[in-house]
Amino acid sequence: MPPAVKHQLGLDREPAWIVTTESNTFTWLGPDVRPIPNKPPGTFVYGQIPDGLLRTVTEAFIRNRERIAMVPRDET
């Protein structure tokens, strides 16, 4: 993920990436969805991904559609 986008979203400086060969499946509102520190109570969204990055990710996801792994993220 580009550092400028991470900064805009208030994320740390550690490397991060978007995987376009996997899709997580989970029950909404699951145990991994937590309020964001230093935000108003009940805030679960960091912000919006810029259109250009979202388009790039979407196109890559579509290109990879034949090999997408569905990854269950609910606790078992």
Contact map, one row per residue, 1 for C-alpha under 8 A:
1110110000000011110000000000000000000000000000000000000000000000000000000000
1111110000000000000000000000000000000000000000000000000000000000000000000000
1111111000001000000000000000000000000000000000000000000000000000000000000000
0111111100000000000000000000000000000000000000000000000000000000000000000000
1111111110000000000000000000000000000000000000001100000000000000000000000000
1111111111111000000000000000000000000000000000000000000000000000000000000000
0011111111111000000000000000000000000000000000000000000000000000000000000000
0001111111100000000000000000000000000000000000000000000000000000000000000000
0000111111100000000000000000000000000000000001110000000000000000000000000000
0000011111110000000000000000000000000000000001000000000000000000000000000000
0000011111111000000000000000000000000000000000000000000000000000000000000000
0000011001111100000000000000000000000000000000000000000000000000000000000000
0010011000111110000000000000000000000000000000000000000000000000000000000000
0000000000011111000000000000000000000000000000000000000000000000000000000000
1000000000001111100000000000000000000000000000000000000000000000000000000000
1000000000000111110000000000000000000000000000000000000000000000000000000000
1000000000000011111000000000000000000000000000000000000000000000000000000000
1000000000000001111100000000000000000000000000000000000010000000000000000000
0000000000000000111111000000000000000000000000000000000000000000000000000000
0000000000000000011111100000000000000000000000000000000010011001000100000000
0000000000000000001111100000000000000000000000000000000000001001101110000000
0000000000000000001111110000000000000000000000000000000000000000000111100000
0000000000000000000111111000000000000000000000000000000000000000000111100000
0000000000000000000001111100000000000000000000000000000000000000000001111000
0000000000000000000000111110000000000000000000000000000000000000000001111100
0000000000000000000000011111010000000000000000000000000000000000000000011100
0000000000000000000000001111110000000000000000000000000000000000000000000100
0000000000000000000000000111110000000000000000000000000000000000000000000000
0000000000000000000000000011111010000000000000000000000000000000000000000000
0000000000000000000000000111111110000000000000000000000000000000000000000100
0000000000000000000000000000111111000000000000000000000000000000000000000110
0000000000000000000000000000011111000000000000000000000000000000000000000000
0000000000000000000000000000111111100000000100000000000000000000000000000000
0000000000000000000000000000001111110000000100000000000000000000000000000000
0000000000000000000000000000000011111010111100000000000000000000000000000000
0000000000000000000000000000000001111110001111000000000000000000000000000000
0000000000000000000000000000000000111110000000000000000000000000000000000000
0000000000000000000000000000000000011111000000000000000000000000000000000000
0000000000000000000000000000000000111111101000000000000000000000000000000000
0000000000000000000000000000000000000111111000000000000000000000000000000000
0000000000000000000000000000000000100011111000000000000000000000000000000000
0000000000000000000000000000000000100001111100000000000000000000000000000000
0000000000000000000000000000000000110011111110000000000000000000000000000000
0000000000000000000000000000000011110000011111000000000000000000000000000000
0000000000000000000000000000000000010000001111100000000000000000000000000000
0000000011000000000000000000000000010000000111110000000000000000000000000000
0000000010000000000000000000000000000000000011111000000000000000000000000000
0000000010000000000000000000000000000000000001111100000000000000000000000000
0000100000000000000000000000000000000000000000111110110000000000000000000000
0000100000000000000000000000000000000000000000011111110000000000000000000000
0000000000000000000000000000000000000000000000001111111000000000000000000000
0000000000000000000000000000000000000000000000000111111100000000000000000000
0000000000000000000000000000000000000000000000001111111110000000000000000000
0000000000000000000000000000000000000000000000001111111111000000000000000000
0000000000000000000000000000000000000000000000000011111111100000000000000000
0000000000000000000000000000000000000000000000000001111111110000000000000000
0000000000000000010100000000000000000000000000000000111111111000000000000000
0000000000000000000000000000000000000000000000000000011111111100000000000000
0000000000000000000000000000000000000000000000000000001111111110000000000000
0000000000000000000100000000000000000000000000000000000111111111000000000000
0000000000000000000110000000000000000000000000000000000011111111100100000000
0000000000000000000000000000000000000000000000000000000001111111100000000000
0000000000000000000000000000000000000000000000000000000000111111110000000000
0000000000000000000110000000000000000000000000000000000000011111111100000000
0000000000000000000010000000000000000000000000000000000000001111111100000000
0000000000000000000000000000000000000000000000000000000000000011111100000000
0000000000000000000010000000000000000000000000000000000000000001111110000000
0000000000000000000111100000000000000000000000000000000000001001111111000000
0000000000000000000011100000000000000000000000000000000000000000001111100000
0000000000000000000001111000000000000000000000000000000000000000000111110000
0000000000000000000001111000000000000000000000000000000000000000000011111000
0000000000000000000000011100000000000000000000000000000000000000000001111100
0000000000000000000000011100000000000000000000000000000000000000000000111110
0000000000000000000000001110011000000000000000000000000000000000000000011111
0000000000000000000000000000001000000000000000000000000000000000000000001111
0000000000000000000000000000000000000000000000000000000000000000000000000111
